Amino acid sequence: MKILHLNAGNETGGGMHHILGLLNALNREEFVLGVLEKGELYKRATSAGIRTVHFSSNTRMSIPLLHKMIRYIKRENISVVHTHGPRANVYANILKKLVSFHWIVTVHSDPRHDFKHKRLYGQLLTKLNVRAVKNANRVIAISDPFRSNLTKAGVEDQKIVTALNGIDFRKKTDESYVKTDYGFSEKDFLFLMVARLEPVKGHHIAIKAIAEVVKQRENCHLLLLGDGSLQGELKTLARKLGIEAHVHFLGHRDDADCFYHMADITMLTSFSESFPLVLLESARAKTPVITTDVGGIGELIPNKSLGWRTNPGNVRDLTLAMGEALFFHKKNMLHLMGNKLHSHASSRFSVEIFAENVYNVYKRIDM
């Protein structure tokens, strides 16, 4: 069996780490990673020794690029194409009509919401992506609730396979930052968010909530790792609320892993997620989490002893959860929650379990 994993190549967040984690756990003799852009994913994959091919093109969609991929699939006897992301999905949908292979899609986010902020152009992209996903032989959902989202988008239920996301819990961070490295004192309480600064991630909810929290505890800070189209708007919001000294925009970081140990709480305020790796990464660092109750979050945090689940878009809910986390910290109970989260997550969401589930999809489809 020869498998081509295909991605646009411009991933920098959870999607990139999902792909790299999966490929590092699979048999390298059987797969190759194909990218359409030489971005961060290409750099990290080649550095990790993952066989990677760049399908170069001067434009995002082109006939010559299709011909390049067709020639490669035929020459390398590719039997399975596994796509990650809308652009790869759309290309595979066209390729499937021109060359023979089994096609698997992993959907990393709700395809109905991927381009919500792009208005009419976004509606067109959404239609193209959803149509493509419907035509795949198999669609991997990385949580059971996300399976329901896919059926609502029109994907046939018998095509969908659930394979819960996972990470390498044995991985050790080369270096972990401490609060004083970034000018904080050990008494400061740090809420960490690792997410693109885009509407779906709900950063404005977090900023409004921290504005309420600092009225009671002035030593609280919100650290934002990630960049995106909302950076200016979010900085303006922090300034209007008078909390610019408490909200720290640290941009995209390749060393995000080093921040989890420094933080007291990891937060996620997304309106839509499948099964976010950032929460697993926090669990690996034994850092408790506050998250919106979306996608497969309930699989990771089934009850309140493992963390806080809040309603999306609800500032009051988030503020109350942050207040409880501060109380737990005061009572020296927060680290106990972090240890329990690590134990739960590492036994259920390892990359080894995830890779085995995905490989079983390959074996069944290739029969």
The 8 nearest C-alpha neighbors of each residue, nearest first, counted from 0:
[[1, 29, 78, 2, 79, 77, 365, 30],
 [2, 0, 77, 29, 78, 30, 79, 76],
 [3, 1, 30, 79, 80, 77, 29, 78],
 [4, 2, 80, 31, 30, 32, 81, 5],
 [5, 3, 81, 32, 82, 33, 80, 31],
 [4, 6, 33, 82, 34, 87, 32, 81],
 [7, 5, 34, 83, 87, 8, 82, 84],
 [6, 8, 35, 34, 9, 87, 36, 86],
 [9, 7, 34, 36, 6, 38, 40, 10],
 [8, 10, 38, 7, 36, 11, 39, 40],
 [11, 9, 15, 8, 12, 14, 40, 39],
 [12, 10, 15, 39, 9, 40, 13, 14],
 [13, 11, 14, 15, 10, 16, 194, 195],
 [12, 14, 16, 15, 276, 17, 275, 277],
 [15, 13, 17, 12, 16, 10, 18, 107],
 [14, 16, 10, 18, 17, 13, 11, 12],
 [15, 17, 19, 13, 18, 14, 20, 12],
 [16, 18, 14, 20, 15, 19, 13, 21],
 [19, 17, 21, 15, 16, 20, 22, 14],
 [20, 18, 16, 22, 21, 17, 23, 15],
 [21, 19, 17, 23, 18, 22, 16, 166],
 [20, 22, 18, 24, 19, 23, 354, 17],
 [23, 21, 19, 25, 24, 20, 18, 27],
 [22, 24, 20, 21, 25, 19, 49, 27],
 [23, 25, 21, 22, 354, 20, 351, 26],
 [26, 24, 22, 23, 27, 21, 354, 358],
 [25, 27, 28, 29, 24, 30, 22, 23],
 [28, 26, 29, 30, 25, 49, 22, 31],
 [29, 27, 26, 30, 1, 31, 25, 50],
 [28, 30, 1, 27, 26, 2, 0, 31],
 [31, 29, 2, 27, 1, 3, 28, 32],
 [30, 32, 3, 50, 51, 4, 2, 33],
 [31, 33, 51, 4, 3, 5, 52, 50],
 [32, 34, 5, 52, 51, 4, 53, 6],
 [35, 33, 8, 53, 6, 7, 36, 5],
 [34, 36, 7, 54, 8, 55, 53, 6],
 [37, 35, 8, 34, 38, 7, 9, 55],
 [38, 36, 41, 8, 53, 35, 39, 34],
 [37, 39, 9, 41, 40, 8, 36, 42],
 [38, 40, 42, 41, 43, 11, 9, 10],
 [39, 41, 43, 42, 38, 8, 44, 15],
 [42, 40, 44, 37, 38, 39, 43, 45],
 [43, 41, 39, 40, 45, 44, 46, 38],
 [44, 42, 46, 40, 45, 41, 39, 47],
 [43, 45, 47, 41, 49, 46, 42, 40],
 [44, 46, 48, 47, 49, 42, 43, 41],
 [47, 45, 43, 44, 48, 42, 49, 41],
 [48, 46, 44, 45, 49, 43, 23, 42],
 [49, 47, 45, 46, 50, 44, 51, 43],
 [50, 48, 44, 45, 47, 51, 27, 31],
 [49, 51, 31, 32, 48, 45, 52, 44],
 [52, 50, 32, 31, 33, 49, 45, 53],
 [51, 53, 33, 32, 54, 34, 50, 31],
 [52, 54, 34, 55, 33, 35, 51, 36],
 [55, 53, 35, 34, 52, 56, 64, 33],
 [54, 56, 53, 35, 36, 57, 64, 34],
 [57, 55, 58, 64, 54, 59, 61, 35],
 [56, 58, 59, 55, 61, 60, 64, 63],
 [59, 57, 56, 60, 61, 64, 55, 62],
 [58, 60, 61, 56, 57, 35, 86, 64],
 [59, 61, 58, 62, 64, 56, 90, 65],
 [60, 62, 64, 63, 58, 65, 59, 56],
 [61, 63, 65, 64, 66, 60, 67, 56],
 [64, 62, 66, 65, 61, 67, 56, 68],
 [65, 63, 67, 61, 66, 62, 56, 68],
 [64, 66, 62, 68, 63, 67, 69, 61],
 [65, 67, 69, 63, 64, 68, 70, 62],
 [68, 66, 64, 70, 65, 69, 71, 63],
 [67, 69, 71, 65, 70, 66, 72, 64],
 [70, 68, 66, 72, 71, 67, 65, 73],
 [71, 69, 73, 67, 68, 72, 74, 66],
 [70, 72, 68, 74, 69, 73, 75, 67],
 [73, 71, 77, 69, 75, 70, 74, 76],
 [74, 72, 76, 70, 71, 75, 69, 77],
 [73, 75, 71, 76, 72, 70, 77, 69],
 [74, 76, 72, 77, 73, 71, 1, 70],
 [77, 75, 73, 74, 72, 78, 1, 71],
 [76, 78, 1, 72, 75, 2, 79, 3],
 [77, 79, 100, 1, 101, 76, 2, 0],
 [80, 78, 101, 2, 100, 77, 102, 3],
 [81, 79, 3, 102, 2, 4, 101, 103],
 [80, 82, 103, 4, 104, 102, 3, 5],
 [83, 81, 5, 104, 87, 4, 88, 6],
 [82, 84, 6, 105, 5, 104, 87, 106],
 [83, 85, 87, 86, 6, 88, 82, 106],
 [84, 86, 88, 128, 87, 89, 83, 110],
 [87, 85, 89, 88, 84, 7, 90, 6],
 [86, 88, 90, 6, 85, 89, 84, 82],
 [89, 87, 85, 91, 86, 90, 82, 131],
 [88, 90, 92, 86, 91, 87, 131, 128],
 [91, 89, 87, 93, 92, 88, 94, 86],
 [92, 90, 94, 88, 93, 89, 95, 87],
 [91, 93, 89, 131, 90, 95, 94, 88],
 [92, 94, 90, 91, 95, 96, 89, 97],
 [93, 95, 91, 97, 96, 92, 98, 90],
 [96, 94, 92, 93, 97, 98, 91, 99],
 [95, 97, 94, 93, 98, 92, 99, 91],
 [98, 96, 94, 95, 99, 93, 69, 65],
 [97, 99, 95, 94, 96, 69, 100, 73],
 [98, 100, 95, 97, 101, 78, 96, 94],
 [101, 99, 78, 79, 102, 80, 98, 95],
 [102, 100, 79, 78, 80, 136, 103, 99],
 [101, 103, 80, 136, 135, 79, 81, 100],
 [102, 104, 81, 137, 138, 136, 135, 80],
 [105, 103, 138, 82, 81, 139, 106, 83],
 [104, 106, 139, 83, 138, 107, 82, 140],
 [105, 107, 108, 104, 140, 139, 83, 84],
 [106, 108, 105, 273, 14, 84, 109, 83],
 [109, 107, 273, 106, 272, 110, 113, 271],
 [108, 110, 111, 112, 113, 148, 271, 107],
 [111, 109, 113, 112, 108, 129, 125, 128],
 [110, 112, 109, 113, 125, 152, 129, 115],
 [111, 113, 115, 110, 109, 114, 125, 108],
 [114, 112, 110, 115, 111, 109, 108, 125],
 [115, 113, 121, 117, 116, 112, 125, 124],
 [114, 116, 112, 117, 113, 121, 118, 122],
 [115, 117, 114, 118, 121, 198, 113, 112],
 [118, 116, 121, 114, 115, 120, 119, 122],
 [117, 119, 121, 120, 116, 122, 115, 114],
 [120, 118, 122, 121, 117, 123, 124, 115],
 [121, 119, 123, 122, 118, 117, 124, 114],
 [120, 122, 117, 114, 118, 124, 119, 123],
 [121, 123, 119, 125, 120, 124, 118, 126],
 [122, 124, 120, 126, 121, 125, 127, 119],
 [125, 123, 121, 127, 126, 122, 128, 120],
 [124, 126, 122, 128, 123, 127, 121, 129],
 [127, 125, 123, 129, 124, 128, 130, 122],
 [126, 128, 124, 130, 125, 129, 131, 123],
 [127, 129, 131, 125, 85, 130, 126, 89],
 [130, 128, 132, 126, 131, 127, 125, 110],
 [131, 129, 127, 133, 128, 132, 126, 134],
 [130, 132, 128, 92, 134, 129, 133, 89],
 [131, 133, 129, 134, 135, 130, 128, 88],
 [132, 134, 154, 130, 131, 135, 129, 153],
 [133, 135, 131, 132, 136, 130, 92, 154],
 [136, 134, 102, 132, 137, 133, 103, 104],
 [135, 137, 102, 103, 158, 101, 134, 138],
 [138, 136, 158, 103, 135, 159, 104, 139],
 [137, 139, 159, 104, 103, 105, 158, 160],
 [138, 140, 105, 160, 161, 159, 104, 141],
 [141, 139, 161, 146, 142, 160, 145, 162],
 [140, 142, 163, 162, 164, 161, 274, 273],
 [143, 141, 295, 145, 163, 140, 144, 161],
 [142, 144, 146, 145, 161, 295, 147, 140],
 [145, 143, 147, 146, 294, 142, 295, 148],
 [144, 146, 148, 142, 147, 143, 294, 273],
 [145, 147, 143, 149, 144, 148, 140, 150],
 [146, 148, 145, 150, 144, 149, 151, 143],
 [149, 147, 145, 151, 146, 150, 152, 144],
 [150, 148, 152, 146, 151, 147, 154, 145],
 [149, 151, 154, 153, 147, 152, 148, 156],
 [152, 150, 148, 153, 149, 147, 154, 146],
 [153, 151, 149, 150, 154, 148, 111, 129],
 [152, 154, 150, 151, 155, 149, 133, 129],
 [153, 155, 150, 133, 149, 152, 156, 132],
 [156, 154, 157, 158, 150, 153, 159, 133],
 [155, 157, 158, 159, 150, 154, 146, 149],
 [158, 156, 155, 159, 160, 137, 154, 138],
 [159, 157, 137, 156, 155, 138, 136, 160],
 [158, 160, 138, 156, 157, 139, 137, 140],
 [161, 159, 139, 140, 138, 162, 158, 137],
 [160, 162, 140, 141, 139, 142, 163, 143],
 [163, 161, 141, 356, 140, 353, 164, 139],
 [164, 162, 141, 142, 353, 161, 165, 348],
 [165, 163, 141, 353, 348, 162, 274, 166],
 [164, 166, 350, 348, 349, 353, 163, 167],
 [167, 165, 350, 349, 168, 20, 348, 279],
 [166, 168, 350, 169, 170, 349, 165, 20],
 [167, 169, 170, 283, 166, 345, 349, 350],
 [170, 168, 167, 171, 283, 166, 345, 349],
 [171, 169, 168, 167, 172, 283, 166, 173],
 [170, 172, 173, 169, 168, 174, 167, 283],
 [171, 173, 174, 175, 170, 257, 256, 284],
 [174, 172, 171, 175, 257, 256, 170, 254],
 [173, 175, 172, 257, 176, 256, 171, 254],
 [176, 174, 257, 260, 258, 172, 177, 173],
 [175, 177, 257, 261, 258, 180, 174, 178],
 [176, 178, 261, 180, 179, 175, 260, 181],
 [179, 177, 183, 180, 181, 261, 184, 185],
 [178, 180, 182, 183, 181, 177, 184, 185],
 [181, 179, 178, 177, 182, 176, 183, 184],
 [182, 180, 179, 183, 178, 177, 176, 184],
 [181, 183, 179, 180, 178, 184, 177, 185],
 [184, 182, 179, 178, 181, 187, 185, 180],
 [185, 183, 186, 187, 179, 178, 182, 188],
 [184, 186, 187, 178, 183, 179, 188, 177],
 [187, 185, 184, 188, 218, 183, 178, 219],
 [188, 186, 218, 184, 185, 219, 183, 189],
 [187, 189, 219, 218, 263, 220, 186, 190],
 [190, 188, 220, 262, 263, 219, 221, 191],
 [189, 191, 221, 264, 265, 262, 220, 222],
 [190, 192, 265, 222, 266, 221, 262, 264],
 [191, 193, 223, 266, 265, 194, 224, 222],
 [194, 192, 224, 225, 223, 191, 277, 195],
 [195, 193, 225, 192, 224, 196, 200, 12],
 [194, 196, 225, 226, 197, 227, 200, 193],
 [197, 195, 227, 226, 229, 225, 230, 228],
 [196, 198, 195, 199, 227, 229, 200, 228],
 [199, 197, 200, 201, 196, 116, 229, 202],
 [198, 200, 270, 201, 197, 269, 271, 112],
 [201, 199, 269, 198, 197, 202, 268, 270],
 [202, 200, 269, 268, 203, 204, 199, 198],
 [203, 201, 205, 204, 200, 206, 268, 196],
 [202, 204, 206, 205, 201, 207, 233, 236],
 [205, 203, 207, 202, 206, 201, 314, 208],
 [206, 204, 208, 202, 203, 207, 209, 268],
 [205, 207, 203, 209, 208, 204, 210, 202],
 [208, 206, 210, 204, 205, 209, 203, 314],
 [207, 209, 318, 205, 211, 210, 206, 314],
 [208, 210, 212, 206, 211, 207, 213, 205],
 [211, 209, 207, 208, 212, 213, 206, 242],
 [212, 210, 208, 209, 214, 213, 207, 318],
 [211, 213, 209, 214, 210, 215, 216, 208],
 [214, 212, 216, 217, 215, 210, 211, 219],
 [213, 215, 212, 211, 216, 217, 210, 209],
 [216, 214, 213, 212, 217, 211, 322, 218],
 [217, 215, 213, 218, 214, 219, 212, 325],
 [218, 216, 213, 219, 215, 214, 212, 220],
 [217, 219, 187, 216, 188, 220, 213, 186],
 [220, 218, 188, 217, 187, 189, 213, 216],
 [219, 221, 245, 189, 246, 190, 188, 222],
 [220, 222, 190, 246, 191, 189, 245, 247],
 [223, 221, 191, 247, 192, 246, 190, 248],
 [222, 224, 192, 248, 249, 247, 193, 191],
 [225, 223, 193, 249, 250, 251, 192, 194],
 [226, 224, 251, 250, 195, 194, 193, 196],
 [225, 227, 250, 196, 251, 195, 230, 224],
 [228, 226, 196, 195, 229, 197, 230, 225],
 [227, 229, 230, 197, 196, 226, 231, 232],
 [230, 228, 232, 196, 231, 227, 197, 233],
 [229, 231, 233, 232, 228, 227, 196, 234],
 [232, 230, 234, 233, 229, 235, 228, 236],
 [231, 233, 235, 229, 234, 230, 236, 228],
 [234, 232, 236, 230, 235, 231, 229, 237],
 [233, 235, 237, 231, 236, 232, 230, 238],
 [234, 236, 238, 232, 233, 237, 239, 231],
 [235, 237, 233, 239, 238, 234, 240, 232],
 [238, 236, 243, 234, 240, 242, 235, 239],
 [237, 239, 241, 235, 243, 236, 240, 242],
 [240, 238, 236, 241, 237, 235, 242, 243],
 [241, 239, 237, 238, 242, 236, 210, 207],
 [240, 242, 238, 239, 243, 237, 210, 244],
 [243, 241, 245, 244, 237, 240, 238, 210],
 [242, 244, 237, 238, 246, 245, 241, 234],
 [245, 243, 242, 246, 247, 241, 220, 237],
 [244, 246, 220, 242, 243, 221, 247, 219],
 [247, 245, 221, 243, 244, 220, 222, 242],
 [248, 246, 222, 223, 249, 221, 245, 244],
 [247, 249, 223, 250, 222, 224, 246, 225],
 [250, 248, 224, 223, 247, 251, 225, 222],
 [251, 249, 225, 226, 224, 248, 252, 223],
 [250, 252, 225, 226, 224, 249, 253, 195],
 [253, 251, 254, 255, 250, 224, 225, 249],
 [252, 254, 255, 251, 256, 11, 257, 39],
 [253, 255, 252, 256, 257, 258, 251, 174],
 [256, 254, 257, 252, 258, 253, 224, 259],
 [257, 255, 254, 258, 259, 172, 280, 175],
 [256, 258, 175, 255, 176, 254, 259, 174],
 [259, 257, 261, 256, 255, 260, 176, 262],
 [260, 258, 262, 261, 257, 281, 256, 284],
 [259, 261, 262, 258, 284, 175, 257, 286],
 [260, 262, 177, 258, 259, 176, 178, 263],
 [263, 261, 189, 259, 260, 264, 191, 190],
 [262, 264, 189, 190, 188, 286, 261, 265],
 [265, 263, 190, 287, 288, 262, 286, 191],
 [264, 266, 191, 288, 190, 192, 289, 287],
 [267, 265, 289, 192, 290, 288, 191, 264],
 [266, 268, 290, 269, 192, 291, 289, 265],
 [269, 267, 201, 291, 290, 200, 202, 266],
 [270, 268, 200, 201, 271, 199, 267, 291],
 [269, 271, 199, 311, 200, 201, 268, 293],
 [270, 272, 269, 293, 199, 294, 109, 273],
 [273, 271, 294, 108, 293, 274, 275, 269],
 [272, 274, 294, 108, 145, 295, 275, 142],
 [275, 273, 295, 272, 141, 294, 142, 164],
 [276, 274, 277, 278, 273, 272, 13, 279],
 [277, 275, 279, 278, 13, 280, 274, 17],
 [276, 278, 280, 275, 279, 281, 193, 13],
 [279, 277, 281, 280, 276, 275, 282, 288],
 [278, 280, 282, 276, 281, 277, 283, 344],
 [281, 279, 277, 283, 278, 282, 276, 284],
 [280, 282, 278, 284, 286, 279, 283, 259],
 [283, 281, 341, 285, 279, 284, 280, 340],
 [282, 284, 280, 281, 285, 341, 168, 279],
 [283, 285, 281, 282, 286, 260, 259, 280],
 [286, 284, 337, 282, 338, 341, 283, 281],
 [285, 287, 337, 281, 284, 282, 264, 263],
 [288, 286, 337, 264, 306, 336, 265, 285],
 [289, 287, 265, 306, 264, 266, 290, 307],
 [288, 290, 307, 266, 306, 308, 265, 267],
 [291, 289, 267, 308, 266, 268, 309, 307],
 [290, 292, 309, 311, 268, 308, 310, 293],
 [291, 293, 308, 309, 310, 296, 290, 311],
 [292, 294, 291, 296, 271, 272, 295, 270],
 [295, 293, 273, 272, 144, 145, 296, 274],
 [294, 296, 142, 274, 297, 298, 144, 273],
 [297, 295, 298, 299, 294, 293, 292, 300],
 [296, 298, 301, 300, 295, 299, 292, 294],
 [299, 297, 296, 295, 300, 301, 142, 143],
 [300, 298, 296, 297, 301, 344, 295, 343],
 [301, 299, 297, 302, 305, 298, 296, 306],
 [302, 300, 297, 298, 299, 303, 305, 296],
 [303, 301, 300, 304, 305, 306, 297, 307],
 [302, 304, 306, 305, 307, 301, 300, 308],
 [303, 305, 302, 306, 336, 339, 300, 307],
 [306, 304, 340, 303, 300, 336, 302, 339],
 [307, 305, 303, 288, 304, 287, 289, 300],
 [306, 308, 289, 303, 290, 320, 288, 309],
 [309, 307, 290, 292, 291, 289, 306, 310],
 [310, 308, 291, 292, 316, 317, 290, 311],
 [309, 311, 291, 313, 292, 312, 316, 308],
 [312, 310, 291, 270, 313, 309, 268, 269],
 [311, 313, 204, 314, 310, 270, 201, 268],
 [312, 314, 316, 315, 311, 310, 317, 204],
 [315, 313, 317, 316, 208, 204, 318, 312],
 [314, 316, 318, 317, 313, 319, 208, 320],
 [317, 315, 319, 313, 318, 314, 309, 320],
 [316, 318, 320, 314, 315, 319, 309, 321],
 [319, 317, 208, 315, 321, 320, 316, 314],
 [320, 318, 322, 316, 321, 317, 315, 323],
 [321, 319, 323, 317, 322, 318, 324, 316],
 [322, 320, 324, 318, 323, 319, 317, 325],
 [321, 323, 319, 325, 320, 324, 318, 326],
 [324, 322, 326, 320, 325, 321, 327, 319],
 [323, 325, 327, 321, 326, 322, 328, 320],
 [324, 326, 328, 322, 323, 327, 329, 321],
 [327, 325, 323, 329, 328, 324, 330, 322],
 [328, 326, 332, 324, 330, 333, 329, 325],
 [327, 329, 331, 325, 333, 326, 330, 332],
 [328, 330, 326, 327, 331, 325, 332, 333],
 [329, 331, 327, 328, 332, 326, 333, 325],
 [332, 330, 328, 329, 333, 327, 334, 335],
 [333, 331, 327, 335, 330, 334, 328, 336],
 [334, 332, 328, 327, 336, 335, 331, 337],
 [333, 335, 337, 336, 332, 338, 331, 286],
 [336, 334, 338, 332, 337, 333, 339, 331],
 [335, 337, 339, 333, 334, 338, 305, 340],
 [338, 336, 285, 287, 286, 334, 340, 335],
 [339, 337, 341, 335, 285, 340, 336, 334],
 [338, 340, 336, 342, 341, 337, 343, 335],
 [341, 339, 337, 343, 305, 338, 342, 282],
 [342, 340, 282, 338, 344, 285, 339, 343],
 [341, 343, 339, 345, 340, 344, 338, 346],
 [344, 342, 340, 341, 346, 345, 339, 347],
 [345, 343, 341, 347, 348, 346, 342, 340],
 [344, 346, 342, 347, 348, 349, 343, 341],
 [347, 345, 344, 343, 348, 342, 349, 341],
 [348, 346, 344, 345, 349, 343, 352, 165],
 [349, 347, 165, 344, 345, 346, 164, 350],
 [348, 350, 165, 166, 351, 352, 345, 167],
 [349, 351, 165, 166, 353, 167, 352, 354],
 [352, 350, 354, 349, 353, 355, 24, 167],
 [353, 351, 355, 350, 349, 354, 356, 348],
 [352, 354, 350, 356, 165, 351, 355, 164],
 [355, 353, 357, 351, 356, 352, 21, 350],
 [354, 356, 358, 352, 357, 353, 359, 351],
 [355, 357, 359, 353, 354, 358, 162, 352],
 [358, 356, 354, 360, 359, 355, 353, 162],
 [359, 357, 361, 355, 360, 356, 354, 362],
 [358, 360, 362, 356, 357, 361, 355, 363],
 [359, 361, 357, 358, 363, 362, 364, 356],
 [362, 360, 358, 364, 359, 363, 365, 357],
 [363, 361, 359, 365, 360, 364, 358, 366],
 [362, 364, 360, 366, 365, 361, 359, 358],
 [363, 365, 361, 362, 366, 360, 101, 137],
 [366, 364, 362, 363, 361, 101, 0, 78],
 [365, 363, 364, 362, 361, 360, 0, 101]]
